[in-house]
Amino acid sequence: MSTDFSAAQGGYFSFEIDGTTPGFFTSCSGLSSEVDVIEQTQITVTGKKITTKQPGPSRTYSEVVLKRGFTKDRAINDWFDETVDAAVKVTRKTGSIVILSREFKELARFNLDRCFPSKLTVSDLNAASGEAMVEELTIRHDELTWA
């Protein structure tokens, strides 16, 4: 197995929903998980107080945030609208963050189980600014696995 990740530098990220690709992204944050920590305090025979930490039974996952330049493609917006319209009975999907090389070859894949969009943002509009418009998608999920 190669450990050379230089191909990932300057690469792109695609996002797949149930096997289809609604877009490519240039920024992704939040691919992390954390285990609960349980603290146990004990008193030694000499009266010294010692606190130890143990991994707990639960794991939590942070939200994933994807960013890209604004496009007229509405697939992400449609998915967000579908989630909002569903209200209580949201259809959760399987999502994947696919890390691509500059040549658009898959380098790694992170699967987001039972995911749904929780926030969709377009950057502020300012005619005096020369900045590009940016779309930002926030995704909540139940589990993150490196496939």
C-alpha positions in Angstrom: 0.0 0.0 0.0 1.4 3.4 -1.0 1.7 6.1 1.7 2.4 8.9 -0.8 -0.4 11.4 -0.4 1.2 14.1 -2.6 -1.4 13.3 -5.3 -4.1 14.6 -2.9 -2.5 18.1 -2.7 -4.5 20.5 -4.8 -7.1 17.8 -5.5 -10.8 17.9 -5.3 -13.6 16.3 -3.3 -16.7 14.9 -4.7 -19.8 14.2 -2.7 -22.0 11.2 -3.6 -25.5 10.6 -2.4 -26.7 7.0 -2.7 -24.1 6.4 -5.5 -24.8 9.5 -7.6 -22.5 12.6 -7.7 -24.3 15.9 -7.3 -21.1 17.9 -7.2 -17.4 18.4 -6.8 -16.0 20.5 -3.9 -12.8 22.3 -3.0 -13.1 22.3 0.8 -14.3 19.7 3.3 -14.1 19.9 7.1 -15.5 17.8 9.9 -14.4 14.3 9.0 -13.9 13.4 12.6 -15.2 11.2 15.4 -14.7 11.3 19.1 -15.2 8.7 21.8 -16.8 9.5 25.1 -14.4 9.6 28.0 -15.3 8.3 31.5 -13.4 9.6 34.5 -13.0 7.3 37.5 -11.6 8.7 40.7 -10.0 6.4 43.3 -8.3 6.9 46.6 -5.1 5.0 47.2 -4.3 3.3 50.5 -2.1 6.3 51.3 -5.0 8.7 50.7 -3.9 10.0 47.4 -6.7 10.9 44.9 -6.1 9.5 41.4 -8.4 10.2 38.4 -8.1 7.8 35.5 -9.8 8.2 32.1 -11.2 5.3 30.1 -12.9 5.2 26.7 -16.6 5.2 27.0 -19.2 3.2 25.1 -20.3 5.9 22.7 -18.8 7.7 19.7 -19.9 11.0 18.4 -19.4 12.5 14.9 -19.0 16.1 14.0 -21.0 17.7 11.2 -19.3 17.7 7.8 -19.1 21.0 5.9 -18.5 21.1 2.1 -17.7 24.2 0.1 -17.5 24.9 -3.6 -17.8 27.8 -6.0 -21.4 28.6 -6.8 -23.0 26.6 -9.6 -26.4 26.6 -11.3 -26.7 22.9 -10.6 -29.6 22.5 -8.2 -29.0 18.9 -7.0 -27.8 19.9 -3.6 -30.5 22.5 -3.2 -33.2 19.9 -4.2 -31.8 17.4 -1.6 -32.0 20.2 1.0 -35.6 21.1 0.0 -36.6 17.4 0.1 -35.3 17.2 3.6 -37.2 20.3 4.8 -40.4 19.2 3.0 -40.3 15.8 4.7 -40.3 17.4 8.1 -40.5 14.5 10.6 -40.1 11.6 8.2 -36.7 12.6 6.7 -35.3 10.1 4.2 -31.7 9.6 5.3 -29.2 8.7 2.7 -25.8 7.1 2.4 -23.3 9.8 1.5 -19.6 9.6 0.6 -16.9 12.1 0.5 -14.5 11.0 -2.2 -11.0 12.5 -2.2 -9.8 12.8 -5.8 -6.4 13.5 -7.2 -5.7 16.3 -9.7 -6.4 13.7 -12.4 -9.8 12.9 -10.8 -8.7 9.5 -9.6 -10.1 8.2 -6.3 -7.6 8.3 -3.4 -9.8 7.8 -0.4 -13.5 7.5 0.5 -15.3 8.5 3.7 -18.8 7.1 4.0 -21.5 9.0 6.0 -24.3 6.7 7.1 -27.8 7.9 7.5 -27.0 11.5 6.5 -29.1 14.5 5.7 -28.4 18.1 4.9 -28.9 20.4 7.9 -27.8 23.8 6.4 -27.3 25.2 3.0 -25.6 28.6 2.6 -24.6 30.9 -0.3 -22.1 33.6 0.4 -23.2 37.2 0.8 -23.8 39.1 -2.3 -21.8 42.3 -2.7 -21.4 44.0 -6.2 -18.4 46.0 -4.9 -16.5 42.8 -4.0 -14.6 40.8 -6.5 -14.9 37.6 -4.5 -16.4 34.5 -6.0 -19.7 33.2 -4.7 -19.4 30.1 -2.5 -22.0 27.4 -1.7 -21.6 25.7 1.7 -23.4 22.5 2.6 -23.6 21.2 6.2 -24.3 17.5 6.6 -25.4 15.6 9.8 -24.8 11.8 9.9 -24.9 8.9 12.3 -21.6 7.2 11.5 -18.4 8.0 9.6 -16.3 5.2 8.1 -13.1 5.3 6.1 -13.8 2.8 3.3 
